[in-house]
């Protein structure tokens, strides 16, 4: 693969290793992070360059990745006076890996087109382990030709990269993903609680169920740890509730009801009140400890 000039803005739990995979693939990567010490740590580990603003990171880049917290963070890194759009060169491809709304994706895409750059919304799934191991699932919204050009670069940290439709469809797919996770974890929480109460061996149960219709990633990777009261596997319920909030806003606009997702969100809210904010989403099983 030809070496590309890449900017990566946002070195959180996901962005730090994702940017690292791009550097390890031989690309010239410049990073920006609000906490400069994190950027310095990244550069020491991967040998890339540090910028002090998103604009500085973006100015010479052919591909510009962002992975930040929410809609307002996306707007800030793209549209602020020192943001990406103030310096991005014509023909650059902007790729947002944030889980955000379809509306903000379309807003940034429009702004990008006005300066002759292209934009893809490309949220990811796979958690911290997927980011570290370079095997994320990436769901993309945008132009087909732009996607074809960007896909080999995105694949540096992905096992599956799929164009879902126009700008915004990547985010809609991620909403569906989060709704599925909420429902699976509720069912898994109930199943494990029942099984433990009956004295069933959870590891053996998991080995059996994963081969049948109940099989899922959550079952294989979280059932045993849930039974063991271990909840430090990355994606915190604070972030899950942020994502579910995006789902609820989109559903309301579409006239769609999400009863199970709302039920799970309410339970996560109660777990936050009990101090489980930073526990991962599988902590949902603690609802039965009340």
Secondary structure, 3 states (H helix, E strand, C coil): CCCCEEEEECCCCCHHHHHHHHHHCCCEEEEECCCHHHHHHHHHHHCCEECCCHHHHHCCCCEEEECCCCHHHHHHHHHCCCCHHHCCCCCCEEEECCCCCHHHHHHHHHHHHCCCCEEEECCEECHHHHHHHCCEEEEEECCHHHHHHHHHHHHHHEEEEEEEECCCHHHHHHHHHHHHHHHHHHHHHHHHHHHHHCCCCHHHHHHHHCCCCCCCHHHHHHHHHHHCCCCCCCCEHHHHHHHHHHHHHHHHHHCCCCHHHHHHHHHHHHHHHCCCCCCEHHHHHHHHHC
